[in-house]
Amino acid sequence: MDFFFRPRICYCSDDSFVSNFFITARRFGPGTVFLVRETGSPQLKDQMHDMRRTGALSRGRAKARGFIMMLMMVSSVLGQSKPRITKQPFGTADGKSVEIYTLKNIHGVEARIMTYGGTLVSLNVPDKNGNFGDVVLGFDSLADYQTAKGYLGALIGRYGNRIAKGTFRLDGKEYKLAVNNGVNHLHGGVKGFDKVVWTASPSVHKDGLHLLLTYLSRDGEEGYPGNLNVTVEYVLTEKNELKILYAATTDKPTIVNLTNHSYFNLAGAGSNTILDHQLTLNADHFTPTDDGSIPTGELRSVKGTPFDFTKSTAIGARIDQDDEQLKFGSGYDHNFVINKNGQALGLAATVYEVTSGRVMEVFTTQPGVQFYTGNFLDGSLKGKGGQNYPRRSGFCLETQHFPDSPNKPAFPSVVLRPGETYTQTTIYKFSVR
């Protein structure tokens, strides 16, 4: 099909215009006007000729009617494929309105993000047959997010993962944090970033659909020093990527380690276990822990252990082996050291689900990723659509600095000082095989 362009106008000269219109129209941006030349579309010309011959329409009216029909088709097709952001109310928390923002790209991929906890509520992506499915676990009501354990889909901070005994020293001063995981501090404390209402600002840019979330964590919140200004930006691109861009500044020396705690099931949320998913981790080492999930400080080689995912392996292939580390976590719940240097963006993991053909790649600037296999899901959580989430029905890949880094000088530093900016980027990219 041949097209001749002028600003915002497209002339078509191919005889197959009518039959191919709906496929071809998707190539052009919204606002393009289509005009049919006299040499094009014999089907349309024949229809107009019949109408003129019978006197039903004058020649001028026939041309006008045909042009209007064409504009209606263009409007319909382009309207369906235009990227968009919508908002809907979802209740109140702490006296503040909670909303869900829906980001939908031109391919139909859709991410729904809630201002309570900055939570990724759903993520609809296509399978190998073009059928869309939600691949993250979650709930249908705000009340469930407020009361359920597990941090499903939430932003985590100020410090993702554990800090031993809820204490750390910084510049010679000891800080005591809220203790909420046995004797340890976990995921920011009793009221971490997963339990606050974020301020949202949506926008559309050339690189995708953006939702900017902001939150001010006050000095002393959960025991942390400094007023921490945090921004987290979700970006849905036309490459079917969900990017999460984190940034923070402080007015006092403090520690920061932000992440997202989404549970994925590439067969679809509510499907069976994730044990048949094929996982590849770009990690030659992991950080073994004690029986309280606090790292020992060792960087242990994965070679010859159940933690070797350097080649694609079913998640469930070795998960129940007689291994001390697996017993400590009741399965996988460990930090892996990503094979990369510095803060460059690098591939951390690839996951493939055979039945759907869905593939998820995880890229990050962080040095580690926590691989968790939903070992403590027990079927008591009633998720979206009334489906129960049984044990190991979702997995997490939480990009991060290492657990208990403030107490492990050999681990990469998590200290943030005034005048500095904490940043990290994580990308979840979806495709099919």
C-alpha positions as CSV (number, residue, x, y, z in Angstrom):
1,M,0.0,0.0,0.0
2,D,1.5,3.4,-1.0
3,F,1.0,6.5,1.1
4,F,1.9,10.1,0.3
5,F,2.4,12.4,3.3
6,R,1.7,16.0,3.9
7,P,1.6,17.5,7.4
8,R,-1.1,15.6,9.3
9,I,-2.7,14.3,6.0
10,C,-2.3,10.9,4.4
11,Y,-3.3,10.2,0.8
12,C,-3.8,6.5,-0.2
13,S,-3.5,5.3,-3.8
14,D,-3.8,1.6,-3.3
15,D,-6.8,-0.4,-4.4
16,S,-6.7,-2.5,-1.2
17,F,-7.3,0.4,1.0
18,V,-10.6,-0.6,2.4
19,S,-9.7,-4.2,3.2
20,N,-6.4,-3.3,4.8
21,F,-7.4,0.0,6.4
22,F,-7.8,-1.2,10.0
23,I,-4.3,-2.8,10.0
24,T,-2.6,0.1,8.2
25,A,-4.3,2.9,10.2
26,R,-2.5,1.8,13.3
27,R,0.8,2.9,11.9
28,F,-0.1,6.6,12.1
29,G,-0.4,9.0,15.0
30,P,-3.7,10.4,16.4
31,G,-5.0,13.4,14.4
32,T,-3.9,12.1,11.0
33,V,-6.5,12.8,8.3
34,F,-7.0,10.2,5.6
35,L,-8.2,11.3,2.1
36,V,-9.0,8.8,-0.7
37,R,-7.7,9.8,-4.2
38,E,-9.8,9.2,-7.3
39,T,-7.4,6.4,-8.2
40,G,-7.9,4.5,-4.9
41,S,-10.4,2.2,-3.4
42,P,-12.6,0.9,-6.2
43,Q,-15.0,-0.7,-3.6
44,L,-15.7,2.7,-2.1
45,K,-16.0,4.3,-5.6
46,D,-18.4,1.6,-6.7
47,Q,-20.6,2.2,-3.7
48,M,-20.7,6.0,-4.3
49,H,-21.4,5.4,-8.0
50,D,-24.4,3.2,-7.2
51,M,-25.7,5.8,-4.8
52,R,-25.4,8.6,-7.4
53,R,-27.0,6.4,-10.2
54,T,-30.0,5.7,-8.2
55,G,-30.3,9.4,-7.3
56,A,-30.0,8.7,-3.6
57,L,-27.1,11.2,-3.3
58,S,-25.8,13.9,-5.3
59,R,-22.1,13.7,-6.4
60,G,-21.1,16.2,-3.8
61,R,-23.1,14.5,-1.0
62,A,-21.7,11.1,-2.0
63,K,-18.1,12.4,-1.7
64,A,-18.9,14.0,1.6
65,R,-20.6,10.9,3.0
66,G,-17.6,8.7,1.9
67,F,-15.2,11.2,3.5
68,I,-17.1,11.2,6.8
69,M,-17.3,7.4,6.8
70,M,-13.5,7.3,6.4
71,L,-12.9,9.9,9.2
72,M,-15.2,7.8,11.5
73,M,-13.1,4.7,10.9
74,V,-9.9,6.6,11.5
75,S,-11.2,8.0,14.7
76,S,-12.4,4.6,15.9
77,V,-9.1,2.8,15.2
78,L,-6.8,5.4,16.5
79,G,-8.9,6.0,19.5
80,Q,-8.6,2.4,20.5
81,S,-4.8,2.3,20.2
82,K,-3.9,5.7,21.7
83,P,-1.8,5.3,24.9
84,R,-3.6,6.7,27.9
85,I,-3.7,7.3,31.6
86,T,-6.9,7.2,33.6
87,K,-7.7,7.6,37.3
88,Q,-10.3,6.1,39.6
89,P,-11.1,6.5,43.4
90,F,-10.2,3.5,45.6
91,G,-11.2,4.6,49.1
92,T,-9.5,6.5,51.8
93,A,-6.5,5.8,54.2
94,D,-5.3,8.0,57.0
95,G,-7.9,10.6,56.0
96,K,-6.5,10.9,52.5
97,S,-8.1,9.8,49.2
98,V,-6.6,6.8,47.5
99,E,-6.6,6.5,43.8
100,I,-5.7,3.9,41.2
101,Y,-4.0,5.1,38.0
102,T,-4.2,3.0,34.9
103,L,-1.4,3.2,32.4
104,K,-2.2,1.6,29.0
105,N,0.2,1.6,26.1
106,I,-0.5,1.2,22.3
107,H,-0.1,-2.6,22.5
108,G,-2.7,-2.9,25.2
109,V,-0.3,-3.6,28.0
110,E,-1.8,-2.2,31.2
111,A,-0.3,-1.3,34.6
112,R,-2.6,-0.3,37.5
113,I,-0.8,1.6,40.3
114,M,-2.4,2.6,43.6
115,T,-1.3,5.7,45.7
116,Y,-1.6,3.7,48.9
117,G,1.8,2.1,49.2
118,G,2.7,3.1,45.6
119,T,1.4,-0.4,44.9
120,L,1.4,-2.2,41.6
121,V,-2.1,-3.6,41.7
122,S,-2.2,-5.4,38.3
123,L,-0.1,-5.8,35.2
124,N,-1.8,-7.2,32.1
125,V,0.6,-8.5,29.4
126,P,0.0,-10.8,26.4
127,D,0.8,-14.4,26.1
128,K,2.1,-16.1,23.0
129,N,-1.4,-16.3,21.5
130,G,-2.1,-12.6,22.1
131,N,-4.3,-13.2,25.1
132,F,-3.8,-10.8,28.0
133,G,-3.4,-11.9,31.6
134,D,-2.6,-10.2,34.9
135,V,0.8,-11.5,36.1
136,V,1.0,-9.9,39.6
137,L,-0.8,-11.0,42.8
138,G,-3.0,-8.5,44.5
139,F,-6.4,-7.7,46.0
140,D,-9.7,-6.2,44.9
141,S,-10.2,-3.9,47.9
142,L,-8.1,-1.3,49.7
143,A,-9.1,-2.9,53.0
144,D,-7.3,-6.1,52.0
145,Y,-4.2,-4.2,51.2
146,Q,-4.3,-2.5,54.6
147,T,-4.7,-5.7,56.6
148,A,-3.0,-8.4,54.7
149,K,0.6,-9.4,55.3
150,G,3.1,-10.0,52.5
151,Y,3.7,-6.5,51.0
152,L,2.0,-7.5,47.7
153,G,3.0,-5.1,44.9
154,A,4.1,-2.4,47.4
155,L,7.0,0.1,47.4
156,I,9.4,-0.7,50.2
157,G,11.4,1.8,52.3
158,R,13.2,3.3,53.9
159,Y,15.2,0.1,54.0
160,G,14.1,-2.9,52.0
161,N,14.9,-6.3,53.6
162,R,16.3,-6.8,57.1
163,I,18.5,-4.9,59.5
164,A,19.8,-7.1,62.4
165,K,18.2,-6.3,65.8
166,G,16.9,-3.1,64.3
167,T,20.1,-1.2,65.1
168,F,22.9,0.4,63.1
169,R,25.7,2.9,63.7
170,L,26.3,5.9,61.5
171,D,29.0,8.5,62.2
172,G,29.6,7.1,65.6
173,K,25.9,7.3,66.7
174,E,23.7,4.3,67.2
175,Y,20.2,4.4,65.9
176,K,17.3,2.1,67.0
177,L,14.7,1.2,64.5
178,A,11.2,-0.3,64.9
179,V,11.4,-4.1,65.3
180,N,8.8,-6.0,63.3
181,N,10.3,-9.3,62.3
182,G,11.2,-11.2,65.4
183,V,14.1,-9.3,66.8
184,N,14.9,-7.7,63.5
185,H,13.8,-4.7,61.4
186,L,12.1,-5.6,58.1
187,H,11.0,-3.5,55.1
188,G,11.0,-0.1,56.8
189,G,9.3,-1.1,60.0
190,V,5.8,-1.1,61.4
191,K,4.6,1.6,59.1
192,G,6.9,1.6,56.1
193,F,6.5,3.1,52.7
194,D,4.0,0.3,51.8
195,K,1.5,1.8,54.3
196,V,1.5,5.5,53.4
197,V,-0.4,7.4,50.8
198,W,1.8,8.9,48.1
199,T,1.1,12.0,46.0
200,A,0.7,11.2,42.3
201,S,1.3,13.2,39.2
202,P,0.7,11.5,35.8
203,S,2.2,12.7,32.5
204,V,2.7,11.5,28.9
205,H,6.2,11.7,27.3
206,K,7.8,10.3,24.1
207,D,9.4,7.5,26.1
208,G,6.1,6.3,27.6
209,L,3.4,6.9,30.2
210,H,4.7,8.3,33.5
211,L,3.3,8.2,37.0
212,L,5.4,10.2,39.5
213,L,4.9,9.4,43.2
214,T,6.3,11.6,46.0
215,Y,6.5,11.2,49.7
216,L,8.3,13.0,52.6
217,S,9.5,10.6,55.3
218,R,10.0,12.8,58.4
219,D,13.0,12.8,60.6
220,G,12.7,10.0,63.2
221,E,10.0,8.0,61.2
222,E,10.4,4.4,62.3
223,G,13.7,5.5,63.9
224,Y,15.5,6.7,60.8
225,P,17.4,10.0,60.9
226,G,16.8,12.8,58.5
227,N,13.9,14.2,56.5
228,L,13.9,12.0,53.3
229,N,12.3,13.4,50.2
230,V,11.5,10.4,48.0
231,T,10.3,10.1,44.4
232,V,9.3,6.9,42.6
233,E,8.4,7.1,38.9
234,Y,6.6,4.3,37.1
235,V,7.0,4.4,33.3
236,L,5.2,2.1,30.9
237,T,6.9,2.1,27.5
238,E,5.9,1.0,24.0
239,K,8.6,-1.7,24.3
240,N,6.3,-3.4,27.0
241,E,8.7,-2.4,29.8
242,L,7.6,-1.3,33.2
243,K,10.4,1.0,34.5
244,I,10.6,2.0,38.2
245,L,12.9,5.0,38.8
246,Y,13.7,5.8,42.4
247,A,15.3,8.9,43.9
248,A,15.8,10.4,47.3
249,T,17.5,13.3,49.1
250,T,18.1,13.9,52.8
251,D,18.9,16.8,55.2
252,K,20.9,14.5,57.6
253,P,23.1,11.5,57.1
254,T,20.9,8.4,56.8
255,I,20.5,5.0,55.1
256,V,18.3,4.2,52.1
257,N,17.5,1.0,50.2
258,L,14.3,1.2,48.1
259,T,12.6,-1.6,46.2
260,N,9.2,-3.0,44.9
261,H,7.7,-6.2,46.4
262,S,5.5,-7.5,43.5
263,Y,4.7,-11.2,43.4
264,F,4.8,-12.5,39.8
265,N,3.1,-15.5,38.2
266,L,3.6,-15.4,34.5
267,A,0.9,-18.1,34.0
268,G,-1.5,-15.5,35.5
269,A,-2.2,-14.4,39.0
270,G,-4.2,-17.1,40.8
271,S,-2.7,-19.9,38.7
272,N,-1.0,-22.8,40.3
273,T,2.5,-22.6,41.8
274,I,5.5,-20.9,40.1
275,L,7.7,-24.0,40.5
276,D,7.6,-24.8,36.7
277,H,8.8,-21.3,35.8
278,Q,12.3,-21.3,34.2
279,L,14.6,-18.9,36.0
280,T,18.0,-17.6,35.0
281,L,19.9,-15.4,37.5
282,N,23.0,-13.4,36.4
283,A,24.7,-14.2,39.7
284,D,27.7,-16.3,40.5
285,H,27.3,-15.6,44.3
286,F,24.7,-15.2,46.9
287,T,24.7,-14.0,50.5
288,P,24.0,-17.0,52.9
289,T,22.1,-16.1,56.1
290,D,21.7,-17.3,59.7
291,D,18.4,-18.8,60.8
292,G,16.9,-15.3,61.2
293,S,17.6,-14.4,57.5
294,I,20.5,-12.1,58.4
295,P,23.5,-12.4,56.1
296,T,26.6,-13.8,57.6
297,G,28.8,-11.4,55.5
298,E,30.0,-14.2,53.2
299,L,29.7,-14.0,49.4
300,R,29.3,-17.7,48.6
301,S,29.6,-19.2,45.2
302,V,26.4,-20.8,43.8
303,K,28.4,-23.4,41.9
304,G,27.4,-26.9,43.0
305,T,24.5,-25.7,45.1
306,P,20.7,-25.4,44.7
307,F,21.3,-21.7,44.3
308,D,22.9,-22.0,40.9
309,F,20.5,-20.4,38.4
310,T,23.3,-19.3,36.0
311,K,21.6,-21.5,33.4
312,S,17.8,-21.7,32.9
313,T,16.4,-24.0,35.6
314,A,12.9,-24.7,36.9
315,I,12.4,-22.8,40.2
316,G,11.1,-26.0,41.8
317,A,13.8,-28.3,40.6
318,R,15.8,-28.2,43.8
319,I,13.7,-26.1,46.2
320,D,13.1,-28.9,48.6
321,Q,16.6,-30.3,48.7
322,D,18.2,-31.1,52.1
323,D,20.1,-27.8,52.2
324,E,20.6,-25.7,55.3
325,Q,20.0,-22.4,53.5
326,L,16.8,-23.6,51.9
327,K,15.6,-24.8,55.3
328,F,16.3,-21.3,56.8
329,G,14.2,-19.7,54.2
330,S,11.6,-22.5,53.8
331,G,12.7,-22.3,50.2
332,Y,14.4,-19.5,48.3
333,D,14.4,-16.2,50.2
334,H,18.0,-15.0,49.5
335,N,19.9,-12.1,48.1
336,F,21.9,-12.8,44.9
337,V,25.0,-10.8,43.9
338,I,24.5,-9.6,40.4
339,N,27.4,-10.0,38.0
340,K,28.1,-6.4,37.1
341,N,30.3,-3.5,38.0
342,G,29.2,-0.3,39.7
343,Q,25.8,1.3,39.2
344,A,25.5,0.5,35.5
345,L,22.2,-0.9,34.3
346,G,22.5,-4.6,33.9
347,L,20.5,-7.8,33.4
348,A,19.7,-9.5,36.7
349,A,17.2,-12.2,35.8
350,T,15.1,-13.8,33.1
351,V,12.0,-15.8,33.8
352,Y,10.1,-18.0,31.2
353,E,6.8,-19.7,31.6
354,V,6.3,-22.4,29.1
355,T,2.5,-22.7,28.8
356,S,1.9,-19.0,28.2
357,G,5.2,-18.3,26.5
358,R,5.6,-15.2,28.6
359,V,9.1,-14.0,29.3
360,M,10.1,-11.4,31.9
361,E,13.6,-9.8,32.0
362,V,14.7,-7.8,35.0
363,F,17.3,-5.1,34.6
364,T,18.7,-3.0,37.4
365,T,21.4,-0.6,38.6
366,Q,21.4,-2.3,42.0
367,P,24.1,-4.7,43.2
368,G,21.7,-7.4,44.4
369,V,18.3,-9.0,43.9
370,Q,16.2,-10.9,46.5
371,F,14.7,-14.0,45.0
372,Y,11.7,-15.1,47.1
373,T,9.4,-17.9,46.2
374,G,6.3,-17.1,48.2
375,N,7.1,-19.7,50.9
376,F,4.8,-18.1,53.5
377,L,1.8,-17.7,51.3
378,D,-0.6,-20.3,52.8
379,G,-3.8,-20.0,50.9
380,S,-5.4,-17.8,53.5
381,L,-5.1,-14.7,51.3
382,K,-8.1,-14.2,49.1
383,G,-6.8,-12.3,46.1
384,K,-8.3,-10.7,43.0
385,G,-11.5,-12.4,41.8
386,G,-11.8,-14.3,45.0
387,Q,-8.9,-16.6,44.2
388,N,-6.8,-17.9,47.0
389,Y,-3.0,-17.6,46.8
390,P,-1.5,-20.9,47.9
391,R,2.1,-21.5,48.9
392,R,4.6,-20.7,46.2
393,S,2.0,-19.2,43.8
394,G,4.1,-16.1,43.2
395,F,7.8,-15.2,43.2
396,C,9.5,-11.9,43.9
397,L,12.7,-10.4,42.3
398,E,13.4,-7.4,44.6
399,T,16.3,-5.4,43.3
400,Q,18.2,-4.0,46.2
401,H,21.4,-3.4,48.2
402,F,22.2,-6.3,50.4
403,P,20.3,-7.1,53.6
404,D,21.9,-5.7,56.8
405,S,24.3,-3.6,54.8
406,P,24.5,-0.9,57.5
407,N,26.1,-3.5,59.8
408,K,28.3,-5.1,57.1
409,P,31.2,-2.7,56.2
410,A,32.3,-5.0,53.4
411,F,28.9,-4.7,51.6
412,P,28.2,-1.8,49.2
413,S,27.3,1.3,51.2
414,V,23.7,2.4,51.7
415,V,24.6,5.7,53.4
416,L,23.0,8.9,51.9
417,R,24.3,12.3,53.0
418,P,23.0,15.9,52.5
419,G,23.8,17.1,49.0
420,E,23.8,13.6,47.5
421,T,21.0,12.0,45.6
422,Y,20.1,8.3,45.9
423,T,19.0,6.8,42.6
424,Q,18.2,3.4,41.3
425,T,16.5,2.1,38.2
426,T,14.7,-1.3,37.7
427,I,13.1,-2.4,34.5
428,Y,10.7,-5.3,34.0
429,K,10.5,-6.1,30.3
430,F,7.9,-8.5,28.9
431,S,8.0,-10.6,25.7
432,V,6.9,-14.0,24.4
433,R,8.6,-17.1,23.0
